[in-house]
Amino acid sequence: MLFWLLTKAANHIALYNKYKTSLGKRSNMQYQTFDFMTRTSEQFSKMCAMGQELTSHSANPWANTWLGKTVAASFETAHRHTKRYPKQCFDITATQVDGIEVEVTEHIAQTKPFCKLLNFQRHSNNKTVAKTLNEQPKVLVVAALSGHFATLLKDTVATLMTDHDVYITDWADAREVPLTDGDFGFETYVSYLIDFMHELGPNAHIVAVCQPTVQSLIATAVMSQAKDPCTPKSLTLMAGPIDTRVNPNKVNEYAAKNSIDFFKKNVIMTVPMGYPGQGRKVYPGFLQLSSFLSMNLSTHAKKHVNFFQHLVAGDDTAADRHRHFYDEYMAVLDMTESFYLETLESVFMHHHLPQGKVIYKGDSVNLSAITDTALYTVEGGQDDICAVGQTKAAHALCTQLASDKQQYDLYPDVGHYGIFSGSKFRTEIAPRIGTFIAKHH
């Protein structure tokens, strides 16, 4: 049974890769089939959850035996492999400022059809702390719109929050957005960022993680060209594909060797009935997740084996770490067809940004206009998603930016997710970001 559970994800990936080849234009049926399968397996998942509760209940005399723990672990593993993973909550209710705990509440600062601008407001009755809160820099954390929800950056937000007034782009699942709300493309993304910076006002900063480093750099250039008073004072780009021609990896090569028509035929599908966005053309979250898993399938399989062993051994701490990670990792969203294909074409195929060919609302975007926004780039040496040098390339493009407004850091032993979460981020990377922002505030 355990072997079946561990290979279930791999079988699904193989199945859907086969579908992508055979169905072609019948991709609508693929989304409907997947939706039917997940809704059906959800009932089985609930039964497994019930079985886990019964076999591990304190009233069960077998609960603490090896057999009881093994059966309970099997039920929980089955439950987690067949459940639907909903969007998680940030669930940040407090933080430390100057060694004093302050309350945190989420506030929607601005709402757009495809994104909410969230602000993590901090409150304190201590006058000294309240003054500190008012003086701390405003920072817009731009989360990636590439499969996972913005809550993947919970650690980023919680860490930056001690010294900054943090806002974040909380992107919507495209299947939840009605067709009447219009489309969302690459240019719309840039417009959203500019509008959000106007919401934050002058003297604010941007921290962009992964894919949105491109749009954040473009938005900064557009605002700089317009001499917009709300142009960010600093721009921190973390592990992003500014120039994928530099040190290309398998992800870049796969995108470059296939045409837009190939992706349109094989991964673009129509949201089925039963969702607010029914009829919308999207790149579904479940296909994105299959791609994520297939990149490191053996690693994920090993983690699930370890999880089972931790459950049987009673190692609750390790088991909880696994639950928290995969509750977030397995929660995915759909992207609009326009945004996905335009991003592929502009960033990964034709390299518009490094070649100076970006157009925004009919005008050319000139990165040399960036003269007042300080630029900080951060990369991980073990990053298998964004290769070393691709983010650093931003410095060469900002030709008129003074050297004392630029900084670059490479962390040789850090992978992609370690750039924005985990102990290395909290103890080394985040403090350097804070120092850079303070220097240019």
N, C-alpha and C positions, 0 to 999 in steps of 0.2 A: 504493500500500500504506500509506504513512504517513497519508494522508487517512482511509483506512478505520479505521486504528488509533485515530486521534484522535476519530473520530465514534462509535466503538463504545460508549463509555460513554453518550453522549447517546441512541443508539438503544435501549440497554437501559433507560434511564430512561423513554423514550417507550413502550416495549413494556410495561413493568410498570405504568405509569400507565394504559395501555389495559386491562391485565389487571384492575387494581383496579376499574375501572368495569364490566367485562363479567362477571367471575367471581362477584363478590358472595360468596354463601355457599360457593362452591366454592374459597375461598381456600386450603384444604388442598392442592389440586392445584397451586396456584401455588408454594407452598414446595417441593413435590416436584419440580415442573418446574425451578425454579431450582437445586435441589440436583443434579438430573441434569445440567443444562447446565454447572454449574461443575465437577462431577466429570469430565465429558467434556472440557471445555476444558483441564483440568489436564494431560491427556496431550499436547495440542498445545503447552501452555506448556513442558513439559519438553523437547519436541523443539526449540522455539525457543531454550531455554537452551543446549542442546547445540550448536545452530548458531552461537550467539554465541561459545561457547568455541572452536569450531573456526576460525571466521573471524578471531578476535582473538588466536589463539595465536601465540606468538613464533616458532614453527617455520613458520608460514604466511608465505611471501614477500610476499603481498598484504596482510598485516595492517596495515601502516602507510601504505598508499596511501589515496587519497581513496575509491576504490571499496570497498576492504576495510573501511574504517571505516564507510562508509554502510551496507553490508550487515550488519555487526556491530551497528550502532545499530538497524537495522530489526528484527533478531532480538531484541535486548534489549527494545525497545519492545513488540514483540508478546508477548514472555514476560511482561512486567509487566502487560499489559492482560488476560491470560488466566489468571494464577496466582491461587491462593488466598492471602490474606494472613493468616498466623496471628498470634496474640497475641505481641507483642514482649517482650523481657526488659528489666528496668530496667538491668541490667548496670552497676551502680555499685559499683566495687570499692575505691575510695579517695577521700579528700577531704582538704582542707587545714584544719587547726585551729591557729590561732596561728602560721601559716606553716610548720607541720610536717605532712607527709603521714601520714595514719592509714588503717589498713585498714578496709574496710566490708564487712559480711556481712548478708545478708537473714535475718531471723528471723520466723517466723510466731508472733505473740503470741497470737492467738485465731482460731479457725476456726468459721465458721457456714456453713450450707448455701449461702447466696448471697453470701458475702463472706469473705475472709481479711483479718485485720488484720496488715499487714506492718510490721516495725520494722527500720530500717536501723541496725544496731548498729555502732558505731565502736570500734576497739581500738587501744591504744597502750601500749608498754612504758615510755614516758616518764612519770614520776610526775606532773610538772607538767601535762602534757597530759591525762593520765588524770583528774586532779582537775578540770580544766576541763570535760571531757566529762561528769563526774558532776553538775556544777553547772548545766549548760545546760538551758534549759526544754524540757519535752516538748511536742511539737506534733502534733496529729492533723490531717493533710491529708485533707480529705474530697473524694474525686474524684467527678466526675459519673457518674451511671448514666444515660447518655443516648446510648448508641451506641458510643462508643469505650471502650477499656480504660483502666485507671488509669495505664498506662505513658505515656499522652499527657502526664502531668504529670512526666515524668522530669526535665525542666529545673527544675521547681518544687522537687522533692525534692532534687536535687543542689545547688541554690543555697541552700536553707534549711538544709541539713545542716551547713554549716560552723559555725553558731552554735546549732543546735538538735538535740535528739534527736527524729528524725522518724519518725512512724508514718503509714501511708496505708491507706485503704479499697480493697482490691483486689477489685472486684466480679466475680462469676462470670457466665459466659455462661449464660443461662437454659436453653438447649438442652442444656447439659451437666449440669443438675441433675435427678435423677430425680423423678418425681411423688411418690414416697414421702417426699421431704423437705419436702413441704408447699408452700404458696403464699408469695408475697412481695408485700406491698402497701406503700402509703404509710406506714401506721402502723408496719409492721415495720421500715422504713428508720429511722424515728425511734428505735425501740427498739434497733436495732443501734448507733446512735451513742451512746446513753446507756450501753449495755454497754461499748462501746469506751472511753468516758471513765472508766468504773470501772476498766478495765484499766490506763489510764495513771495513775490516781490523782489526788489533790489537786494543785493548782497547775499544771495542764496547760492547754494552749491549743488552739483550733481555727482552722484556716485552710480555709475552704470555697470551692470554685471552681465557679462557674456554677450549674447546677440545684440542687445540694444546699445552697445558701445558705438555702433555705426550710426544709428539714428540720433544718439546724443551728441556725437561730434558734428553731425550735419545741422542739428537744431542750434548748436552753439555758433556755428559759422553763419547761419542765416540771421540769427539775432545780432551777431557782431557786425555783419554787413549793414544791418538796419540801424546800428547804434542804439539798440534797444536797452533801456536802463535796467531791464531785468535779466540781461545776459549773465550767465553764471560766473561767479568770481573764481571758481575752480571747477575742474572737470576731472574726475577720477574714473579711468577706464580699466576694468578688471577682466582679464581673460576673454577678450572679444576679437572677432574676425575683421579687424580693420583692413588687412591686406592678406587674403588667403593664398596669394601667390608665394608668400614667404614660408619656406619650410612646410610645404603642403603635406597633410596627413591623409589617411584613408577616407575620411569624411569629405575632405575637399576634392580628392580625386574622383570619388563617386559622383559628386555633384557636377564636376566639370566634364565628365565623359558622357553624360546623358543629356538629352535635350529637354526643353521645357515641355514639349508635347509628351515625352516619355513620362514625366512626373504627373502631368495633367491626366493622362489616361490611367495611370496605375495607382495613384494615391489620393486623387481628388474624388470625393463622394458627396452624396446629397443627404442632409440630415433627414431621417425618417419621421413619420408622423408620431405625435405624442410629445414633441418638444416645441418650445416657443419658436425656435428657429427652423422649424420643418421647412424643407425646400431649399435651404441655404447650401451653397457649395462650400465644402470644408476639407481640410486635411485632418482626419479624425484623430483624436487623442490616442485611441487604442493602437493605431498603426505607428504613431510616434513612440509609444511605450514599447512596442515590439522591437523597434529599431534600437532604443536605449538598451533593452535587455540583451539583444543579440550582439551588441558590441563587446559585452563582458559576460557572456552567458555562464561560463565556468565559474566566475567569481560569484555571481548571484546564486548559482546552484550550491556552491560551498557554503555561502552564508545561510541558506535555508537548512542545510544539513546541520550546521553549527547551532542554529536556532532550535531545531528538534532536540539536539543533544543537551542544550542548556535547559530546555523545559523538563526533560527527564531527570537531569541532575539537580533541578531546583535552583538554578542560577537565575533568579528573577531580575537582577540588574542587567545582565547581558541580554536576556530575553526582551526586556523593556526597551533597550536601545534598538534592537532589531525591529520591534513593533513600531516605534516612533519613526524610524527611518523609512520603513516601507509603507507606512500609512501615508506619508508625504510623497514618496517616490512613485507609488502606484496611482496616485490621484493625478489625472491628466485632463487637459482641455482641448477642444477643437480650435483650429485656426481657420480664418477665412481663406478661401482659395486665392483671392487677390493678394493678401499679405504674404502668404507662403510663396507663391510663384514669383512675385515681384522681388522678394528678398533673395530667393535662389538666383534669379537672373542678375540682379544688381550687385549682390555681394559675392556670390560664389562662382558665377559664370563669366560675367563681363567686367567685374572689378571696377565699377563706376567710381567709387570713392577715391582709391589711390591713383586712378587715371584722370581725375579732375573732370569727370563727366556727369556728376550728379546734377539733376535739375529739380528745383523746388518751385512749384507754382509758375512754371514757365521761364524761370530765371536760373542761370548757372550759380552753383554754390562754390564760393571761393574760400578755401580753408586758410589762405594767407590773411584773411580778414581777422582771424583770431589773434589778437595782440594783447588783450587785457585779461583773458581767462587763463589761469595757471593750469597746466596739464600734468597729470600724474598717471602713469601706466603701471599695471601690476600683472605679472605672469607667473605661472607655475611650471617648473621644469618637467613634471610628470603628467602634465595636462594632455590627455588623449583626445580632447574635443577641440581645443584651440591651441595650436602649436606655438612654441616659443618664437617670438619675433613678430607674430601677426598683430599683436596689440601695440607693441613698441613702435611699429611702423607709423603710428599716428604722429610721432614727433617730427619725422622727416616731412610730413605733409603740412605741418603748421610752420611754414617757412619764415614767418615774421614774428614768431614768438620768442622772446628773450630767453636765454639759457637759464637765468635765475628763476624763471617761471615754469621750469620743466623738471620732472623727476621720474626715474624709472627704477623699479625693483624686480628682481627675479628671485623666486624661492625654488631652488633646485629640487627639493624633495617633496614638493606640494603638487597634488593633482588638481583637477578642475574644481571639484566641490570644496576642496580644502582652501581655495583662494578666498571663498566668501563664508565659510562656516567651519566649525571645529576649533580645537585648541590653538593651532598655529595662527588662525585668523584672529582669535580673541587676544592672544598674547603678543603677537608681533605685527601682523598686517593692519589690523584696525587701529592700533596706537599710531602707526605711521600715517595712516589716512587722516586721523585726527590732527596730528601735528602739521600735516600739509595744509589742511583746511584752515587751521588756526593761523598759519603763517600768511595766508593769502586772503583772510577774511576782511 
